[in-house]
Amino acid sequence: MGKEGEHNVEITEVRVKLTEANKNRLQAFCSITINNDFVVRDLKVIEGQKGVFVAMPSRKLTDRCTKCGGKNNIRACYCSECGAKLDEKRGLKGEESIPGKIKLYADTAHPINSKCREYIQQRVLTAFKEELHKSAQPGYKSPKMPDDTDFDERYVGEGKEQRFGEGIFT
Ligand SMILES: [Zn+2]
């Protein structure tokens, strides 16, 4: 462990791509570079009820059809492979499930302690605020970001699925 105030994880770069202001709960996409060596992208700045927070990159959860083994979205009612009726409550079972709530996403990279979580959050939100400030200046150009990221429709208005770089970001 490092000394007080030091971090084993050192974020050496934060890139922030702002979304179109205030249309969505999703305020920005971010990527972070750790120790000059490792990039984690697809972090998100989300407008929550108590202000903005940072969401870790996540993937949509799927499970397999009991009849044919085909992969389906956890919320799907019918198998996309064989058309079998699926148990709609299957997402409520399992170790990770919260009672009464279907867990649709799982983080793919995340801190495992609150100190690291706070550190990442603070670095990302600081960069986010700086980017907001910059974006108010004339001639602002948003930074280059990876362009093949799956868009997470959970943070867009009516559940419309869009991919990074399509429409709202250009
Ligand atoms: Zn099936």
Backbone and ligand atoms as CSV (ligand in chain L), in Angstrom:
chain,resi,resn,atom,element,x,y,z
A,1,MET,N,N,0.825,-1.211,0.000
A,1,MET,CA,C,0.000,0.000,0.000
A,1,MET,C,C,0.855,1.256,0.000
A,2,GLY,N,N,0.399,2.268,-0.670
A,2,GLY,CA,C,1.118,3.530,-0.726
A,2,GLY,C,C,0.916,4.319,0.552
A,3,LYS,N,N,1.609,5.416,0.647
A,3,LYS,CA,C,1.471,6.304,1.799
A,3,LYS,C,C,0.106,6.983,1.756
A,4,GLU,N,N,-0.266,7.571,2.853
A,4,GLU,CA,C,-1.525,8.307,2.935
A,4,GLU,C,C,-1.571,9.349,1.814
A,5,GLY,N,N,-2.695,9.380,1.103
A,5,GLY,CA,C,-2.822,10.362,0.026
A,5,GLY,C,C,-2.284,9.864,-1.305
A,6,GLU,N,N,-1.567,8.759,-1.290
A,6,GLU,CA,C,-1.112,8.172,-2.548
A,6,GLU,C,C,-2.095,7.091,-2.967
A,7,HIS,N,N,-2.019,6.771,-4.246
A,7,HIS,CA,C,-2.911,5.726,-4.734
A,7,HIS,C,C,-2.119,4.692,-5.483
A,8,ASN,N,N,-2.479,3.461,-5.296
A,8,ASN,CA,C,-1.869,2.399,-6.084
A,8,ASN,C,C,-2.271,2.546,-7.541
A,9,VAL,N,N,-3.491,3.034,-7.720
A,9,VAL,CA,C,-3.963,3.344,-9.061
A,9,VAL,C,C,-3.749,4.835,-9.290
A,10,GLU,N,N,-2.949,5.155,-10.292
A,10,GLU,CA,C,-2.723,6.549,-10.617
A,10,GLU,C,C,-3.371,6.812,-11.977
A,11,ILE,N,N,-4.350,7.674,-11.989
A,11,ILE,CA,C,-4.971,8.024,-13.271
A,11,ILE,C,C,-4.135,9.119,-13.907
A,12,THR,N,N,-3.547,8.805,-15.037
A,12,THR,CA,C,-2.620,9.750,-15.663
A,12,THR,C,C,-3.281,10.556,-16.775
A,13,GLU,N,N,-4.425,10.105,-17.239
A,13,GLU,CA,C,-5.155,10.894,-18.229
A,13,GLU,C,C,-6.641,10.597,-18.143
A,14,VAL,N,N,-7.436,11.619,-18.315
A,14,VAL,CA,C,-8.892,11.442,-18.409
A,14,VAL,C,C,-9.348,12.134,-19.682
A,15,ARG,N,N,-10.085,11.448,-20.515
A,15,ARG,CA,C,-10.685,12.086,-21.688
A,15,ARG,C,C,-12.192,12.105,-21.519
A,16,VAL,N,N,-12.762,13.218,-21.866
A,16,VAL,CA,C,-14.191,13.401,-21.663
A,16,VAL,C,C,-14.845,13.810,-22.974
A,17,LYS,N,N,-15.852,13.089,-23.357
A,17,LYS,CA,C,-16.649,13.462,-24.526
A,17,LYS,C,C,-18.048,13.812,-24.044
A,18,LEU,N,N,-18.350,15.097,-24.113
A,18,LEU,CA,C,-19.649,15.549,-23.628
A,18,LEU,C,C,-20.748,15.127,-24.595
A,19,THR,N,N,-21.900,14.789,-24.070
A,19,THR,CA,C,-23.056,14.545,-24.927
A,19,THR,C,C,-23.805,15.860,-25.072
A,20,GLU,N,N,-24.790,15.890,-25.921
A,20,GLU,CA,C,-25.545,17.125,-26.115
A,20,GLU,C,C,-26.222,17.517,-24.816
A,21,ALA,N,N,-25.978,18.753,-24.443
A,21,ALA,CA,C,-26.303,19.201,-23.089
A,21,ALA,C,C,-27.746,18.934,-22.680
A,22,ASN,N,N,-27.863,18.292,-21.542
A,22,ASN,CA,C,-29.118,18.206,-20.789
A,22,ASN,C,C,-30.283,17.519,-21.476
A,23,LYS,N,N,-30.019,16.816,-22.584
A,23,LYS,CA,C,-31.121,16.074,-23.192
A,23,LYS,C,C,-31.287,14.738,-22.495
A,24,ASN,N,N,-30.180,14.214,-22.022
A,24,ASN,CA,C,-30.180,12.879,-21.447
A,24,ASN,C,C,-29.617,12.925,-20.034
A,25,ARG,N,N,-29.863,11.856,-19.331
A,25,ARG,CA,C,-29.190,11.696,-18.042
A,25,ARG,C,C,-27.713,11.447,-18.266
A,26,LEU,N,N,-27.392,10.920,-19.445
A,26,LEU,CA,C,-25.987,10.690,-19.778
A,26,LEU,C,C,-25.342,12.015,-20.170
A,27,GLN,N,N,-24.382,12.462,-19.368
A,27,GLN,CA,C,-23.749,13.761,-19.606
A,27,GLN,C,C,-22.470,13.645,-20.424
A,28,ALA,N,N,-21.759,12.547,-20.271
A,28,ALA,CA,C,-20.483,12.402,-20.976
A,28,ALA,C,C,-20.012,10.955,-20.965
A,29,PHE,N,N,-19.225,10.638,-21.996
A,29,PHE,CA,C,-18.442,9.408,-22.014
A,29,PHE,C,C,-17.027,9.759,-21.590
A,30,CYS,N,N,-16.362,8.865,-20.883
A,30,CYS,CA,C,-15.000,9.143,-20.454
A,30,CYS,C,C,-14.134,7.917,-20.667
A,31,SER,N,N,-12.845,8.189,-20.873
A,31,SER,CA,C,-11.873,7.103,-20.785
A,31,SER,C,C,-10.796,7.547,-19.812
A,32,ILE,N,N,-10.247,6.595,-19.082
A,32,ILE,CA,C,-9.174,6.921,-18.152
A,32,ILE,C,C,-7.945,6.093,-18.505
A,33,THR,N,N,-6.773,6.687,-18.295
A,33,THR,CA,C,-5.529,5.949,-18.467
A,33,THR,C,C,-4.924,5.737,-17.091
A,34,ILE,N,N,-4.577,4.499,-16.797
A,34,ILE,CA,C,-4.016,4.147,-15.498
A,34,ILE,C,C,-2.513,3.936,-15.634
A,35,ASN,N,N,-1.765,4.636,-14.797
A,35,ASN,CA,C,-0.297,4.503,-14.743
A,35,ASN,C,C,0.370,4.617,-16.122
A,36,ASN,N,N,-0.173,5.470,-16.974
A,36,ASN,CA,C,0.349,5.670,-18.332
A,36,ASN,C,C,0.302,4.428,-19.209
A,37,ASP,N,N,-0.310,3.364,-18.746
A,37,ASP,CA,C,-0.175,2.065,-19.411
A,37,ASP,C,C,-1.472,1.391,-19.829
A,38,PHE,N,N,-2.528,1.701,-19.139
A,38,PHE,CA,C,-3.728,0.887,-19.322
A,38,PHE,C,C,-4.941,1.802,-19.431
A,39,VAL,N,N,-5.695,1.621,-20.519
A,39,VAL,CA,C,-6.858,2.477,-20.740
A,39,VAL,C,C,-8.141,1.726,-20.422
A,40,VAL,N,N,-8.997,2.367,-19.673
A,40,VAL,CA,C,-10.353,1.860,-19.464
A,40,VAL,C,C,-11.275,2.887,-20.068
A,41,ARG,N,N,-12.100,2.455,-21.002
A,41,ARG,CA,C,-12.987,3.419,-21.628
A,41,ARG,C,C,-14.426,3.061,-21.362
A,42,ASP,N,N,-15.297,3.957,-21.790
A,42,ASP,CA,C,-16.729,3.743,-21.639
A,42,ASP,C,C,-17.214,3.952,-20.210
A,43,LEU,N,N,-16.454,4.740,-19.435
A,43,LEU,CA,C,-17.029,5.230,-18.189
A,43,LEU,C,C,-18.038,6.302,-18.585
A,44,LYS,N,N,-19.012,6.546,-17.725
A,44,LYS,CA,C,-20.028,7.528,-18.067
A,44,LYS,C,C,-20.267,8.473,-16.905
A,45,VAL,N,N,-20.517,9.722,-17.261
A,45,VAL,CA,C,-20.963,10.675,-16.256
A,45,VAL,C,C,-22.475,10.782,-16.401
A,46,ILE,N,N,-23.155,10.452,-15.319
A,46,ILE,CA,C,-24.617,10.373,-15.328
A,46,ILE,C,C,-25.181,11.422,-14.378
A,47,GLU,N,N,-26.243,12.069,-14.829
A,47,GLU,CA,C,-26.953,13.001,-13.961
A,47,GLU,C,C,-27.906,12.201,-13.086
A,48,GLY,N,N,-27.630,12.172,-11.800
A,48,GLY,CA,C,-28.493,11.431,-10.879
A,48,GLY,C,C,-29.350,12.382,-10.074
A,49,GLN,N,N,-30.110,11.842,-9.164
A,49,GLN,CA,C,-30.990,12.687,-8.354
A,49,GLN,C,C,-30.205,13.577,-7.396
A,50,LYS,N,N,-29.016,13.108,-7.005
A,50,LYS,CA,C,-28.204,13.909,-6.083
A,50,LYS,C,C,-26.985,14.488,-6.790
A,51,GLY,N,N,-27.114,14.792,-8.065
A,51,GLY,CA,C,-25.993,15.348,-8.810
A,51,GLY,C,C,-25.329,14.309,-9.690
A,52,VAL,N,N,-24.220,14.717,-10.316
A,52,VAL,CA,C,-23.574,13.808,-11.263
A,52,VAL,C,C,-22.744,12.746,-10.542
A,53,PHE,N,N,-22.679,11.578,-11.166
A,53,PHE,CA,C,-21.833,10.513,-10.646
A,53,PHE,C,C,-21.202,9.770,-11.816
A,54,VAL,N,N,-20.233,8.941,-11.501
A,54,VAL,CA,C,-19.515,8.199,-12.529
A,54,VAL,C,C,-19.991,6.745,-12.537
A,55,ALA,N,N,-20.370,6.268,-13.712
A,55,ALA,CA,C,-20.745,4.860,-13.865
A,55,ALA,C,C,-19.607,4.125,-14.552
A,56,MET,N,N,-19.301,2.950,-14.050
A,56,MET,CA,C,-18.238,2.130,-14.619
A,56,MET,C,C,-18.722,1.507,-15.936
A,57,PRO,N,N,-17.783,1.099,-16.789
A,57,PRO,CA,C,-18.209,0.420,-18.015
A,57,PRO,C,C,-18.979,-0.849,-17.683
A,58,SER,N,N,-19.985,-1.135,-18.480
A,58,SER,CA,C,-20.819,-2.295,-18.167
A,58,SER,C,C,-21.257,-3.011,-19.436
A,59,ARG,N,N,-21.728,-4.221,-19.247
A,59,ARG,CA,C,-22.264,-4.973,-20.375
A,59,ARG,C,C,-23.679,-5.416,-20.035
A,60,LYS,N,N,-24.438,-5.622,-21.083
A,60,LYS,CA,C,-25.792,-6.104,-20.929
A,60,LYS,C,C,-25.743,-7.576,-20.538
A,61,LEU,N,N,-26.525,-7.957,-19.566
A,61,LEU,CA,C,-26.540,-9.356,-19.164
A,61,LEU,C,C,-27.404,-10.186,-20.110
A,62,THR,N,N,-26.926,-11.380,-20.410
A,62,THR,CA,C,-27.698,-12.304,-21.235
A,62,THR,C,C,-27.773,-13.638,-20.499
A,63,ASP,N,N,-28.673,-14.490,-20.930
A,63,ASP,CA,C,-28.662,-15.863,-20.443
A,63,ASP,C,C,-29.035,-16.794,-21.592
A,64,ARG,N,N,-28.984,-18.084,-21.335
A,64,ARG,CA,C,-29.204,-19.051,-22.412
A,64,ARG,C,C,-30.571,-19.693,-22.311
A,65,CYS,N,N,-31.166,-19.894,-23.481
A,65,CYS,CA,C,-32.468,-20.553,-23.589
A,65,CYS,C,C,-32.351,-21.988,-23.078
A,66,THR,N,N,-33.323,-22.401,-22.266
A,66,THR,CA,C,-33.255,-23.760,-21.707
A,66,THR,C,C,-33.537,-24.818,-22.777
A,67,LYS,N,N,-34.194,-24.406,-23.885
A,67,LYS,CA,C,-34.505,-25.378,-24.950
A,67,LYS,C,C,-33.364,-25.543,-25.943
A,68,CYS,N,N,-32.875,-24.400,-26.506
A,68,CYS,CA,C,-31.895,-24.515,-27.595
A,68,CYS,C,C,-30.509,-23.995,-27.206
A,69,GLY,N,N,-30.397,-23.334,-26.069
A,69,GLY,CA,C,-29.096,-22.813,-25.650
A,69,GLY,C,C,-28.747,-21.469,-26.264
A,70,GLY,N,N,-29.675,-20.896,-27.041
A,70,GLY,CA,C,-29.430,-19.584,-27.665
A,70,GLY,C,C,-29.315,-18.490,-26.620
A,71,LYS,N,N,-28.506,-17.469,-26.937
A,71,LYS,CA,C,-28.293,-16.349,-26.015
A,71,LYS,C,C,-29.393,-15.312,-26.176
A,72,ASN,N,N,-29.925,-14.867,-25.065
A,72,ASN,CA,C,-30.969,-13.853,-25.100
A,72,ASN,C,C,-30.713,-12.766,-24.071
A,73,ASN,N,N,-31.219,-11.566,-24.380
A,73,ASN,CA,C,-31.253,-10.493,-23.402
A,73,ASN,C,C,-32.032,-11.002,-22.192
A,74,ILE,N,N,-31.579,-10.628,-21.013
A,74,ILE,CA,C,-32.174,-11.143,-19.778
A,74,ILE,C,C,-33.670,-10.764,-19.662
A,75,ARG,N,N,-34.069,-9.718,-20.380
A,75,ARG,CA,C,-35.458,-9.255,-20.292
A,75,ARG,C,C,-36.347,-9.795,-21.423
A,76,ALA,N,N,-35.718,-10.531,-22.372
A,76,ALA,CA,C,-36.486,-11.041,-23.513
A,76,ALA,C,C,-37.553,-12.021,-23.059
A,77,CYS,N,N,-38.717,-11.976,-23.705
A,77,CYS,CA,C,-39.815,-12.884,-23.348
A,77,CYS,C,C,-39.799,-14.135,-24.202
A,78,TYR,N,N,-39.196,-14.035,-25.395
A,78,TYR,CA,C,-39.113,-15.181,-26.305
A,78,TYR,C,C,-37.672,-15.354,-26.759
A,79,CYS,N,N,-37.294,-16.595,-26.976
A,79,CYS,CA,C,-35.939,-16.878,-27.447
A,79,CYS,C,C,-35.774,-16.368,-28.875
A,80,SER,N,N,-34.682,-15.653,-29.135
A,80,SER,CA,C,-34.460,-15.106,-30.469
A,80,SER,C,C,-33.998,-16.188,-31.445
A,81,GLU,N,N,-33.606,-17.333,-30.932
A,81,GLU,CA,C,-33.154,-18.434,-31.792
A,81,GLU,C,C,-34.313,-19.364,-32.163
A,82,CYS,N,N,-35.006,-19.875,-31.152
A,82,CYS,CA,C,-36.023,-20.902,-31.424
A,82,CYS,C,C,-37.443,-20.412,-31.154
A,83,GLY,N,N,-37.585,-19.230,-30.612
A,83,GLY,CA,C,-38.924,-18.672,-30.385
A,83,GLY,C,C,-39.639,-19.193,-29.155
A,84,ALA,N,N,-38.969,-20.026,-28.366
A,84,ALA,CA,C,-39.604,-20.571,-27.167
A,84,ALA,C,C,-39.947,-19.452,-26.183
A,85,LYS,N,N,-41.043,-19.630,-25.489
A,85,LYS,CA,C,-41.431,-18.681,-24.447
A,85,LYS,C,C,-40.431,-18.812,-23.298
A,86,LEU,N,N,-39.917,-17.677,-22.843
A,86,LEU,CA,C,-38.936,-17.709,-21.764
A,86,LEU,C,C,-39.595,-17.267,-20.464
A,87,ASP,N,N,-39.076,-17.759,-19.373
A,87,ASP,CA,C,-39.567,-17.362,-18.055
A,87,ASP,C,C,-39.224,-15.893,-17.822
A,88,GLU,N,N,-40.237,-15.040,-17.744
A,88,GLU,CA,C,-39.975,-13.601,-17.623
A,88,GLU,C,C,-39.362,-13.220,-16.283
A,89,LYS,N,N,-39.500,-14.092,-15.319
A,89,LYS,CA,C,-38.965,-13.763,-13.991
A,89,LYS,C,C,-37.589,-14.360,-13.753
A,90,ARG,N,N,-37.004,-14.924,-14.816
A,90,ARG,CA,C,-35.720,-15.607,-14.601
A,90,ARG,C,C,-34.619,-14.641,-14.159
A,91,GLY,N,N,-34.750,-13.382,-14.563
A,91,GLY,CA,C,-33.756,-12.382,-14.169
A,91,GLY,C,C,-33.784,-12.057,-12.687
A,92,LEU,N,N,-34.852,-12.466,-12.022
A,92,LEU,CA,C,-34.979,-12.179,-10.586
A,92,LEU,C,C,-34.264,-13.208,-9.732
A,93,LYS,N,N,-33.847,-14.293,-10.385
A,93,LYS,CA,C,-33.172,-15.352,-9.634
A,93,LYS,C,C,-31.661,-15.172,-9.734
A,94,GLY,N,N,-30.960,-15.973,-8.974
A,94,GLY,CA,C,-29.500,-15.944,-9.066
A,94,GLY,C,C,-28.870,-15.102,-7.980
A,95,GLU,N,N,-27.602,-15.351,-7.779
A,95,GLU,CA,C,-26.861,-14.751,-6.669
A,95,GLU,C,C,-26.820,-13.226,-6.695
A,96,GLU,N,N,-26.664,-12.675,-7.917
A,96,GLU,CA,C,-26.436,-11.240,-8.013
A,96,GLU,C,C,-27.718,-10.418,-7.986
A,97,SER,N,N,-28.864,-11.105,-8.028
A,97,SER,CA,C,-30.100,-10.347,-8.194
A,97,SER,C,C,-30.513,-9.638,-6.909
A,98,ILE,N,N,-31.087,-8.456,-7.103
A,98,ILE,CA,C,-31.648,-7.695,-5.994
A,98,ILE,C,C,-33.126,-8.090,-5.940
A,99,PRO,N,N,-33.669,-8.392,-4.753
A,99,PRO,CA,C,-35.064,-8.850,-4.703
A,99,PRO,C,C,-36.008,-7.889,-5.422
A,100,GLY,N,N,-36.836,-8.430,-6.309
A,100,GLY,CA,C,-37.821,-7.631,-7.024
A,100,GLY,C,C,-37.285,-6.822,-8.174
A,101,LYS,N,N,-35.989,-6.889,-8.425
A,101,LYS,CA,C,-35.393,-6.069,-9.483
A,101,LYS,C,C,-34.592,-6.938,-10.429
A,102,ILE,N,N,-34.821,-6.771,-11.717
A,102,ILE,CA,C,-34.034,-7.513,-12.696
A,102,ILE,C,C,-32.751,-6.734,-12.963
A,103,LYS,N,N,-31.639,-7.409,-12.754
A,103,LYS,CA,C,-30.346,-6.774,-13.013
A,103,LYS,C,C,-30.034,-6.928,-14.498
A,104,LEU,N,N,-29.931,-5.806,-15.208
A,104,LEU,CA,C,-29.769,-5.858,-16.663
A,104,LEU,C,C,-28.336,-5.654,-17.107
A,105,TYR,N,N,-27.545,-5.060,-16.258
A,105,TYR,CA,C,-26.173,-4.734,-16.618
A,105,TYR,C,C,-25.215,-5.182,-15.531
A,106,ALA,N,N,-24.002,-5.517,-15.934
A,106,ALA,CA,C,-22.949,-5.834,-14.973
A,106,ALA,C,C,-21.718,-5.016,-15.331
A,107,ASP,N,N,-21.063,-4.460,-14.333
A,107,ASP,CA,C,-19.836,-3.703,-14.576
A,107,ASP,C,C,-18.765,-4.630,-15.136
A,108,THR,N,N,-18.025,-4.143,-16.129
A,108,THR,CA,C,-16.940,-4.959,-16.680
A,108,THR,C,C,-15.583,-4.566,-16.107
A,109,ALA,N,N,-15.479,-3.386,-15.529
A,109,ALA,CA,C,-14.261,-2.963,-14.832
A,109,ALA,C,C,-14.709,-2.031,-13.722
A,110,HIS,N,N,-14.178,-2.231,-12.545
A,110,HIS,CA,C,-14.630,-1.385,-11.430
A,110,HIS,C,C,-13.653,-1.460,-10.270
A,111,PRO,N,N,-13.609,-0.405,-9.451
A,111,PRO,CA,C,-12.769,-0.446,-8.252
A,111,PRO,C,C,-13.375,-1.417,-7.245
A,112,ILE,N,N,-12.532,-1.976,-6.394
A,112,ILE,CA,C,-13.065,-2.913,-5.401
A,112,ILE,C,C,-13.043,-2.346,-3.991
A,113,ASN,N,N,-12.720,-1.066,-3.875
A,113,ASN,CA,C,-12.869,-0.440,-2.562
A,113,ASN,C,C,-13.311,1.011,-2.739
A,114,SER,N,N,-13.864,1.568,-1.666
A,114,SER,CA,C,-14.473,2.888,-1.775
A,114,SER,C,C,-13.422,3.981,-1.968
A,115,LYS,N,N,-12.211,3.772,-1.456
A,115,LYS,CA,C,-11.153,4.765,-1.604
A,115,LYS,C,C,-10.822,4.945,-3.085
A,116,CYS,N,N,-10.673,3.829,-3.776
A,116,CYS,CA,C,-10.363,3.870,-5.202
A,116,CYS,C,C,-11.552,4.421,-5.989
A,117,ARG,N,N,-12.756,4.007,-5.595
A,117,ARG,CA,C,-13.960,4.508,-6.265
A,117,ARG,C,C,-14.034,6.033,-6.161
A,118,GLU,N,N,-13.791,6.542,-4.963
A,118,GLU,CA,C,-13.840,7.993,-4.756
A,118,GLU,C,C,-12.762,8.712,-5.558
A,119,TYR,N,N,-11.585,8.102,-5.593
A,119,TYR,CA,C,-10.484,8.683,-6.350
A,119,TYR,C,C,-10.843,8.793,-7.833
A,120,ILE,N,N,-11.340,7.700,-8.402
A,120,ILE,CA,C,-11.713,7.709,-9.820
A,120,ILE,C,C,-12.822,8.726,-10.071
A,121,GLN,N,N,-13.822,8.686,-9.199
A,121,GLN,CA,C,-14.957,9.586,-9.356
A,121,GLN,C,C,-14.501,11.051,-9.327
A,122,GLN,N,N,-13.631,11.358,-8.381
A,122,GLN,CA,C,-13.171,12.729,-8.224
A,122,GLN,C,C,-12.351,13.164,-9.449
A,123,ARG,N,N,-11.477,12.301,-9.938
A,123,ARG,CA,C,-10.668,12.635,-11.113
A,123,ARG,C,C,-11.539,12.831,-12.358
A,124,VAL,N,N,-12.492,11.930,-12.536
A,124,VAL,CA,C,-13.347,11.998,-13.719
A,124,VAL,C,C,-14.260,13.220,-13.658
A,125,LEU,N,N,-14.831,13.474,-12.485
A,125,LEU,CA,C,-15.746,14.616,-12.376
A,125,LEU,C,C,-15.005,15.951,-12.508
A,126,THR,N,N,-13.769,15.994,-12.020
A,126,THR,CA,C,-12.955,17.202,-12.201
A,126,THR,C,C,-12.712,17.445,-13.697
A,127,ALA,N,N,-12.343,16.378,-14.409
A,127,ALA,CA,C,-12.111,16.486,-15.851
A,127,ALA,C,C,-13.404,16.849,-16.583
A,128,PHE,N,N,-14.498,16.297,-16.123
A,128,PHE,CA,C,-15.808,16.586,-16.720
A,128,PHE,C,C,-16.137,18.083,-16.582
A,129,LYS,N,N,-15.902,18.628,-15.380
A,129,LYS,CA,C,-16.202,20.041,-15.150
A,129,LYS,C,C,-15.294,20.942,-15.987
A,130,GLU,N,N,-14.023,20.539,-16.102
A,130,GLU,CA,C,-13.094,21.293,-16.955
A,130,GLU,C,C,-13.554,21.272,-18.408
A,131,GLU,N,N,-14.017,20.100,-18.836
A,131,GLU,CA,C,-14.478,19.968,-20.221
A,131,GLU,C,C,-15.727,20.817,-20.454
A,132,LEU,N,N,-16.609,20.845,-19.485
A,132,LEU,CA,C,-17.806,21.684,-19.577
A,132,LEU,C,C,-17.408,23.144,-19.729
A,133,HIS,N,N,-16.426,23.542,-18.929
A,133,HIS,CA,C,-15.934,24.912,-18.969
A,133,HIS,C,C,-15.337,25.221,-20.348
A,134,LYS,N,N,-14.503,24.291,-20.825
A,134,LYS,CA,C,-13.887,24.468,-22.151
A,134,LYS,C,C,-14.933,24.546,-23.249
A,135,SER,N,N,-15.975,23.739,-23.104
A,135,SER,CA,C,-16.976,23.663,-24.170
A,135,SER,C,C,-17.741,24.964,-24.324
A,136,ALA,N,N,-17.668,25.806,-23.300
A,136,ALA,CA,C,-18.340,27.101,-23.377
A,136,ALA,C,C,-17.502,28.127,-24.134
A,137,GLN,N,N,-16.243,27.806,-24.405
A,137,GLN,CA,C,-15.357,28.723,-25.124
A,137,GLN,C,C,-15.618,28.622,-26.631
A,138,PRO,N,N,-15.391,29.727,-27.358
A,138,PRO,CA,C,-15.549,29.643,-28.814
A,138,PRO,C,C,-14.503,28.715,-29.442
A,139,GLY,N,N,-14.882,28.036,-30.493
A,139,GLY,CA,C,-13.955,27.166,-31.219
A,139,GLY,C,C,-13.650,25.863,-30.509
A,140,TYR,N,N,-14.505,25.482,-29.573
A,140,TYR,CA,C,-14.289,24.244,-28.807
A,140,TYR,C,C,-14.375,23.013,-29.707
A,141,LYS,N,N,-13.404,22.133,-29.537
A,141,LYS,CA,C,-13.442,20.846,-30.244
A,141,LYS,C,C,-13.379,19.742,-29.203
A,142,SER,N,N,-14.311,18.805,-29.286
A,142,SER,CA,C,-14.283,17.724,-28.294
A,142,SER,C,C,-13.151,16.754,-28.612
A,143,PRO,N,N,-12.582,16.124,-27.590
A,143,PRO,CA,C,-11.421,15.261,-27.798
A,143,PRO,C,C,-11.766,14.014,-28.609
A,144,LYS,N,N,-10.758,13.451,-29.227
A,144,LYS,CA,C,-10.930,12.201,-29.970
A,144,LYS,C,C,-11.161,11.054,-28.999
A,145,MET,N,N,-12.139,10.252,-29.318
A,145,MET,CA,C,-12.474,9.124,-28.448
A,145,MET,C,C,-12.636,7.873,-29.300
A,146,PRO,N,N,-12.539,6.717,-28.689
A,146,PRO,CA,C,-12.811,5.482,-29.432
A,146,PRO,C,C,-14.216,5.560,-30.034
A,147,ASP,N,N,-14.394,5.066,-31.245
A,147,ASP,CA,C,-15.683,5.270,-31.919
A,147,ASP,C,C,-16.487,3.981,-32.087
A,148,ASP,N,N,-16.065,2.919,-31.463
A,148,ASP,CA,C,-16.777,1.651,-31.651
A,148,ASP,C,C,-17.438,1.169,-30.371
A,149,THR,N,N,-17.806,2.123,-29.545
A,149,THR,CA,C,-18.386,1.771,-28.252
A,149,THR,C,C,-19.880,1.518,-28.376
A,150,ASP,N,N,-20.341,0.470,-27.798
A,150,ASP,CA,C,-21.782,0.248,-27.746
A,150,ASP,C,C,-22.433,1.326,-26.908
A,151,PHE,N,N,-23.460,1.876,-27.436
A,151,PHE,CA,C,-24.147,2.889,-26.665
A,151,PHE,C,C,-25.095,2.218,-25.678
A,152,ASP,N,N,-25.123,2.747,-24.501
A,152,ASP,CA,C,-25.925,2.169,-23.433
A,152,ASP,C,C,-27.283,2.870,-23.394
A,153,GLU,N,N,-28.276,2.233,-23.954
A,153,GLU,CA,C,-29.543,2.938,-24.167
A,153,GLU,C,C,-30.296,3.208,-22.880
A,154,ARG,N,N,-29.798,2.654,-21.798
A,154,ARG,CA,C,-30.496,2.872,-20.538
A,154,ARG,C,C,-30.505,4.347,-20.150
A,155,TYR,N,N,-29.549,5.118,-20.683
A,155,TYR,CA,C,-29.473,6.519,-20.293
A,155,TYR,C,C,-30.011,7.463,-21.345
A,156,VAL,N,N,-30.637,6.931,-22.358
A,156,VAL,CA,C,-31.230,7.767,-23.398
A,156,VAL,C,C,-32.733,7.738,-23.237
A,157,GLY,N,N,-33.334,8.873,-23.535
A,157,GLY,CA,C,-34.783,9.066,-23.441
A,157,GLY,C,C,-35.644,7.808,-23.455
A,158,GLU,N,N,-36.183,7.439,-24.576
A,158,GLU,CA,C,-37.204,6.407,-24.635
A,158,GLU,C,C,-36.656,5.030,-24.979
A,159,GLY,N,N,-35.469,4.714,-24.526
A,159,GLY,CA,C,-34.916,3.389,-24.759
A,159,GLY,C,C,-34.471,3.169,-26.199
A,160,LYS,N,N,-34.254,4.261,-26.926
A,160,LYS,CA,C,-33.777,4.140,-28.303
A,160,LYS,C,C,-32.319,3.710,-28.303
A,161,GLU,N,N,-32.020,2.739,-29.077
A,161,GLU,CA,C,-30.643,2.266,-29.119
A,161,GLU,C,C,-29.864,3.056,-30.161
A,162,GLN,N,N,-28.736,3.607,-29.736
A,162,GLN,CA,C,-27.894,4.347,-30.663
A,162,GLN,C,C,-26.472,3.947,-30.414
A,163,ARG,N,N,-25.682,4.046,-31.424
A,163,ARG,CA,C,-24.284,3.734,-31.246
A,163,ARG,C,C,-23.481,5.017,-31.207
A,164,PHE,N,N,-22.394,4.951,-30.463
A,164,PHE,CA,C,-21.464,6.066,-30.360
A,164,PHE,C,C,-21.139,6.595,-31.750
A,165,GLY,N,N,-21.217,7.884,-31.935
A,165,GLY,CA,C,-20.842,8.455,-33.232
A,165,GLY,C,C,-22.024,8.604,-34.181
A,166,GLU,N,N,-23.132,8.027,-33.824
A,166,GLU,CA,C,-24.311,8.160,-34.661
A,166,GLU,C,C,-25.205,9.246,-34.099
A,167,GLY,N,N,-25.479,10.223,-34.933
A,167,GLY,CA,C,-26.471,11.215,-34.551
A,167,GLY,C,C,-26.060,12.132,-33.438
A,168,ILE,N,N,-26.395,11.775,-32.214
A,168,ILE,CA,C,-26.350,12.754,-31.132
A,168,ILE,C,C,-24.956,13.267,-30.805
A,169,PHE,N,N,-23.907,12.571,-31.215
A,169,PHE,CA,C,-22.584,13.046,-30.825
A,169,PHE,C,C,-21.884,13.832,-31.917
A,170,THR,N,N,-22.491,13.886,-33.099
A,170,THR,CA,C,-21.781,14.536,-34.204
A,170,THR,C,C,-22.338,15.920,-34.474
L,1,ZN,ZN,ZN,-34.219,-21.179,-27.760
